[in-house]
Structures are given as C-alpha cells and as structure tokens.
C-alpha cells in the first residue's frame, strides 16, 4: 500500500493502516511528478485530498491500483473532481483507524489485482490473471517477461535504466545482458525488433522506454 502526497496526517494514517496488518510505504510527491510514482507490488494508494497534487496523483494511478482519497470535510466540489478523475472511494478527514482499515479491506476484498487491466495502445495487461494481449493475440509471456513488460508499461513514456529493471524485476543487481536478452524475447513476441521498434525503444547507454505506436505498422496500412 502506498500513501501519496500526504500532509502532516500521513504518519497517523500510516500507523493506523500498519496496525491493521497492511504493509505501508509513505511517499512524498516524487521529483518527476505523480506519473513517476513506483507502483510495483502496490494494490491500494491512499491519497491526501488536501494535497495540491491529489488530482494529478489519482489520474496517474488510475488503472494501475485502487485509490482511496481522504478528503476535506464538506468539499463536495473537490471530492467530485477526485472521483471523476478516477478515485475508487473517499472518506473525510479526520478518519479513525477502524474506518480506515475497513475501507482498505473493502477495496482490496478478493484477490488484489483481479479485474485490473493496464492498456498502452493495442497492448493490454491483465494484472490479476497475469496475461498480456496485443490486439486479439495472447502473447504467452513467461513470469519474468510479464513482470518486465508490466514495469515498462507502468513507466510508459519514461526511460527506465537496466539497473532499475534488474532491481525491480529480478530483485538483484547483475549483468545488463540479462535485461537485454529478455527485452529481445519480448520484442519477438510483440512482433518487432530493435531496428524496427513499435513499443519497446532502446535509449542507447541508458535503458528502455515503452511508447505505444501512433500509427499502425506500414504493412497494415491499406494501399
């Protein structure tokens, strides 16, 4: 669970959730903005609705994790904007530990991730079933390939270094060759190559970035 953009009440919220058995990470707004939040292995994000980055955070998290917003009492307009931006639920300040824990359990009831789909162009990842499709075609990814692709999709539009991928996907440091080989396998299943990329682009000397294509491949354009 992630606490995003919390104010002075963040410590109390984190303590209350931890007391209910949740693993909590408290994150101030990242330098790269809400879109740079690391949501790997995060199922629920609690957002302080009073934060100036609250709406941007909810929009960045939408489709990647469930969102609970702790809002200002009586701020119907602000609460409506947050819900319209993608928040799953809200509760007003101040919120007691029992209610906060109940909200978290309700939002996470069942298997975390079930029904959550992340989409980038024609590429769709079902985070609960751990399956990936390109259009109507199932990609048949291995566990490592899925984790690698999911991390790149979550960070789409951003350059992700090989060391970060090793740490996040493999849980260790090591040879960048490991990442390169798995990216090569992913490209093959996506029907692309390093010379003719559609989704996975190499940033020389740094790592990779995932960007959905803005146009169909040349061979699919009607003549």
Buried (B, 14 or more C-beta within 10 A) or exposed (E): BBBBBBEEBBEBBBEBBEEBEBEBEBBEBBEEEBBEBBBBEBBBBBBBBBBEBBBBBBBBBBEBBBBBBBBBEEBEEBBEBBBEBBBBBBBBBEBEBEEBBEBBEEBBEEEBBEEBBBEBBBBBBBBBEEBBBBEEEEBEBEEBBBBBBBBBBBBBEBBBBBEBBBBBBBEEEEEBEBBBEBBEBBBEBBEBEEEEBBBBEBEEEEBBBBBBBEEEEEEEEEE
